[in-house]
């Protein structure tokens, strides 16, 4: 039944009219969501099922119990083209709120590539909401590396209306990478700091990212940031609907 639901969601994504749709209904104590876009992010937004590639067939389902227990599957790619591979992300967790000021979440997600089984990986995650502030942690075990991430979004405390979020990750490589000076890199860290503020309907974001690698060592960099060295980025986003 689970495979049939995933196939149905993937088939729906083949139609432009069904893109970005989520179908929802109640099944007893469960809430079922079936759609062509991921319906959930975990650990207060720190962990998300892999985003769909452009033009790929994708879809999935999410089932949530009244107790806060949830599980689901998401397929960002059905691997129908020569440039893509079948991927299935399976997850389960527990998310509860005690009141308007405190909540928590714990869970795990498994990234599976049936045609490329050695690439399977797992990720454990946890999140805490306190007085409108969000905190998250995740640990992933990939075939060639281990990543540990801490995340904080101080959205509940905004002096001068400015939001602050911080992300810090350590990467432990399975095999050291040799750099041009003859040395090797077996681990590194990277981080990012984001300041955000709404202005006349526009979300302004100032982001600084960096890592502990520099110079020739940057040839071993493969972290979350777009580049190894320090980078300052200004982003302006506006929603039209």
N, C-alpha and C positions, 0 to 999 in steps of 0.2 A: 504493500500500500504506500509506504514511504517513497519508494522509487517511482511509483506511478505519479505521485503528487509532484515530485521534482520534475518529471518529464513534462507534466502538464504546464507547470510554470515556465519551463524552458520553451515549450511550444508557443505559449502566449507571447513571449518576447520576440517571436519571429514577426509579429505584426506591429507596424509602427503605431497603430492605434492603442496597443496594449502596453506600450513602453511606459515605465515608471508607474504602473498600476499596482495596487495591492488590494486583494480581495480578502474580506474578513467576515467571520461568522463565529458564533458561540456553539460549542459542542459540550453540553453539560457544564462542568466546572472548568472547562478549557476554552481558551480563545485561540482560534486558528487564523493565521495569516498566510496567504498564498499569493506570491507576486513576482514581479520581474526586477525588483530592486531590493537590496538588503533591508529587512524590516527592523533590524536591531544592531546596536553597537554595545560592547561589553566593557566592564570596568570603567564606568562613567565616560565612555567614548574613547578610551585609550585603545581598545582592540575592536576591530571591525572585520567582518568577512571580506575577502579580497574583492576589490571593486571590479566590475565587469569591464572587459576590453571593448574598444570601439567596434561595433558591428558584430559582436559575438552573440551567441545564443546563451542566455543566462536566466536563472530563476531559482526559487527555493520556497521553503515553508518554515513557519515558526509557530510553536505550540506552547502556550503559557497557561499554567494552573493558577487558581485563585490564591494558593499558598505562596506564590512567588517562584515556584519551580518552573523552569522552561527548558526546552530543547528544540533543535531544528537542524536543517541542512540548507546549505546555499551552494549553488554551482555557478561560479562566475564565468565558466566557459565549458561548453559541451565538447570542445575539441573537434568540431566538424570541419574546420579548415586546416590546411597544411601548416599554417603558422601558429596554431594553438593546440593545447593539450587539454584533455578532460580533467577538470579539478572539482572536487567535492569537499566543502568545508562543513564538518559536523560539530555541533556544539551543544553543551548543556550547562546549566547553572542555576543559581538561586539568587533572587533579588527581592529584598524586602525593605519597607520603610516603616519605622516605628511612629513617626509623626512628621510634621512639616520641616523638622530641623535635622533629623538623623535617619540615615539609611545605609545599607551595605549590599554588596554583591560579590559572589564567588563563583568561579566556573572554569571551564576548560574548552578549548577548540582544537580540532584535529583537521589538518590540511592534507587531503589525500589526492594522489595522482595515480589512478588505477593502472595506467599504461606506463608509468614511470615510478614504480613503487619505492625505489630507494630514496626518492625525494620527499616522502611523507614526513610531516613534522607535527609537533604538538605545542600548545601554548596554554599555560596556566595564568589566570588573571584574578584580580580582586579590586574592589572599589569601595570608597566610603564617601558619603555625602554628609557634610556637617555645616549647618547654618548657611546653606547656599553655596558653600565651597566644595569642590570635587577633588578627590585624591584617588589615584589609581596606581597599580603595580602589575607588571606582567613579566613572565619568564618563558622564553621560547627555546625549544630544543630542536634545532634543525640538523640535517645530516652533516653539514660542514661548519656549524657554528652554534654558539649559545648566546642569547641576548637577554639582558635584564634591564627593565625600564621602570622608571619612576615618573609620575606625572602629577602635577598640581595645577588646578584652575581656581584662582581666588575670586570667582565671580560673585561671591556673597560679600566681599569686602572691596569696594571700588572707590578709593579716594579720588576726588575730582572727576568721578565718572569713568575712570580708566580701569579696564580689566587687565589682569595679569595671569599668564599661564606659563609653566615651566616644564620642560621635558628633558630627562637625563637618561642616557642608555650606555651600558657597557657591553662590548662585543668581544666574545672569546672565540677565536678562530680555531677550527679543527686542525688545520695545517698552517704553519707559519708561512707568511708571504715574504719572499726575498725582495729587498729593495735595491736600488741602483748602487748604493755605496757598499754593498756586500753584507749588510745586516739583515735582520729579519724581524717581522712584526707578527706577534701571536695574539695581541689584544689591543684594543683602543676604546676610547670613550668619545661620545659626542653629545651635544646638548643644544637646546634652543630656548629662547625667551621671547614671548609674544606680548606686546602691549596693544590693547584694542579699545576703541571708543566710537560710538555711533555719532554721526554728524549729518544732520539734515537728510536722514534716510539712507546714508551711506555708512557702511562699516569700514572704519579705518584700522589697519593693522600694521604695526611696526615690529618686524621680526629680526632678531639677531641669532645666528647659528654659528657654531664653531666645533672644533674637536681638539684632542690633545696631540694630533699629528700635524706636522708642518714640513715644508720643503720637500725633499725627495721621499720622505716617509709617506706623503700623501698618495703615492702610487699604490699603497696597500689599503686605501680607504674604500669602504663599501657600507657606509652607515645610512642613517635616516635622512641626513641633510643633503641638499643638492650639490654641495661641494665641501671639500675637506677644510679649507681655511675659513677664517671669519667672514661672514656675509651678512650685510644689513639690507633688508628688503622692506619696501613699503607697498602695501596692498590696499586697494579700495574696491569694495564690493557693494553692489546694490541689487536688491531683489525687486523684480518688476511685477511679481504676482505671488 
